[in-house]
Amino acid sequence: MLRRGTRRIMFVQGVGGTVLMSGNITGLTPGAHGFHVHELGDTSMGCKSMGSHYNPGLMNHGGPADPFRHVGDLGNIMAGEDGVAKLQESDHLISLSGPNSIVGRGLVVHQNRDDLGRGGDKESLRTGNAGGRVACGVIAWAA
């Protein structure tokens, strides 16, 4: 569940391994926002306690289509003028089981657009210059 008007983002893993993500995130400023899986599903200090981007392969930051990137690098979501980001995306690197499982980890929406590691500086290679955390939640199995 993300902390911002949204109650649920659904993750469904298909037979081929691709994970489909769907849902709406409300209460955002219009425009692009970095969207990442973070290493910890810890909300004890709000979004600050979720750690860094989930990166078990110790790669540089990148975009969803890049061959080498953090597992948690999901690119950007776009919020409309109404502050709602409608999520209908898929990813081939995250998983709901096995070594790249995101279950129990954090899901974070950032303040700024993610530059996908192409910003030309060290922070771009670490975070995509996506800025502060404006919404977050823990990825968990639903009943």
C-alpha positions in Angstrom: 0.0 0.0 0.0 1.3 3.5 -0.9 0.9 6.3 1.6 -1.0 8.9 -0.5 -4.7 8.3 -1.2 -4.0 5.0 -2.9 -4.9 1.7 -1.3 -3.3 -0.8 -3.5 -0.9 -1.4 -6.4 -1.3 -4.8 -7.9 1.7 -6.9 -9.0 1.0 -10.1 -11.0 3.7 -12.3 -12.4 3.0 -14.1 -15.7 4.2 -17.5 -16.9 7.1 -15.9 -18.7 8.3 -14.1 -15.6 7.3 -10.6 -16.5 5.6 -8.7 -13.7 2.5 -6.6 -14.5 1.9 -3.6 -12.2 -1.5 -1.8 -12.1 -3.3 0.8 -10.0 -3.7 4.5 -9.4 -1.6 6.8 -7.2 -3.3 9.9 -6.1 -2.2 13.2 -4.4 0.8 13.8 -6.6 1.9 17.0 -8.3 1.3 16.9 -12.0 4.3 15.6 -14.1 6.8 12.8 -14.0 7.9 11.1 -10.8 10.7 8.5 -10.3 9.2 5.1 -9.3 11.4 2.5 -7.6 11.5 -0.6 -5.5 13.6 0.2 -2.4 15.5 -2.4 -0.4 13.5 -2.3 2.8 9.8 -2.5 3.5 10.2 -0.4 6.7 7.8 2.5 7.3 9.0 3.1 10.9 10.2 6.6 9.9 7.9 7.1 6.9 9.5 6.8 3.5 13.0 7.7 4.9 13.4 4.2 6.4 13.1 2.3 3.1 16.8 2.3 2.3 18.3 2.6 -1.1 17.0 1.4 -4.5 16.8 -2.4 -4.5 20.1 -3.3 -6.2 21.2 -6.9 -5.5 23.5 -6.9 -8.5 25.4 -3.8 -7.4 24.8 -2.1 -10.8 24.6 1.6 -11.7 21.2 3.3 -11.9 19.3 3.0 -15.2 15.9 2.8 -16.9 13.5 -0.1 -17.2 14.7 -0.9 -20.7 18.5 -0.9 -19.9 20.3 -4.2 -19.8 22.2 -3.3 -16.6 20.4 -1.4 -13.8 19.2 -1.7 -10.3 16.4 -4.4 -10.0 14.3 -1.7 -8.4 14.6 0.9 -11.2 11.1 1.1 -12.6 11.5 4.5 -14.4 8.8 7.2 -14.1 5.1 7.4 -13.6 3.2 10.4 -15.0 0.6 12.2 -12.8 -2.0 14.2 -14.7 -3.4 17.6 -13.8 -5.7 15.9 -11.3 -2.6 14.5 -9.4 -3.4 10.9 -10.4 -0.8 8.6 -11.9 -2.5 5.7 -13.6 -0.1 2.7 -13.5 -0.2 0.0 -16.2 3.4 -1.1 -16.6 5.4 -4.3 -16.8 8.9 -5.2 -15.9 11.1 -8.2 -16.8 13.6 -7.9 -13.9 11.6 -7.7 -10.8 10.0 -10.9 -9.5 7.5 -12.0 -6.9 9.7 -15.0 -5.9 13.3 -16.1 -6.1 16.5 -14.1 -5.9 15.0 -10.8 -7.3 11.8 -11.0 -5.2 10.3 -7.6 -4.4 7.9 -9.0 -1.8 8.6 -7.4 1.6 10.5 -4.5 0.0 9.4 -0.8 -0.3 7.8 0.9 -3.2 8.6 4.6 -3.5 7.3 7.5 -5.6 9.9 10.3 -5.8 9.4 14.1 -6.1 11.2 14.5 -9.4 11.5 12.9 -12.8 14.1 10.0 -12.9 16.8 10.8 -15.4 17.4 7.0 -15.8 21.1 7.3 -15.0 21.8 9.7 -17.9 22.3 12.9 -15.9 26.1 12.9 -16.2 26.9 13.0 -12.5 27.4 10.5 -9.6 24.0 11.1 -8.1 22.4 10.2 -11.5 24.2 6.9 -11.4 23.0 6.2 -7.9 19.4 7.6 -7.8 18.6 9.1 -11.2 18.3 12.5 -9.5 14.7 11.6 -8.6 14.7 13.7 -5.4 12.8 13.3 -2.2 10.2 10.6 -1.4 6.6 11.7 -1.7 4.7 8.4 -1.4 5.7 4.9 -0.2 4.4 1.5 0.9 5.4 -2.1 1.5 5.0 -4.7 -1.2 3.1 -7.6 0.4 0.9 -10.5 -0.4 -2.8 -9.7 -0.4 -5.5 -12.0 0.9 
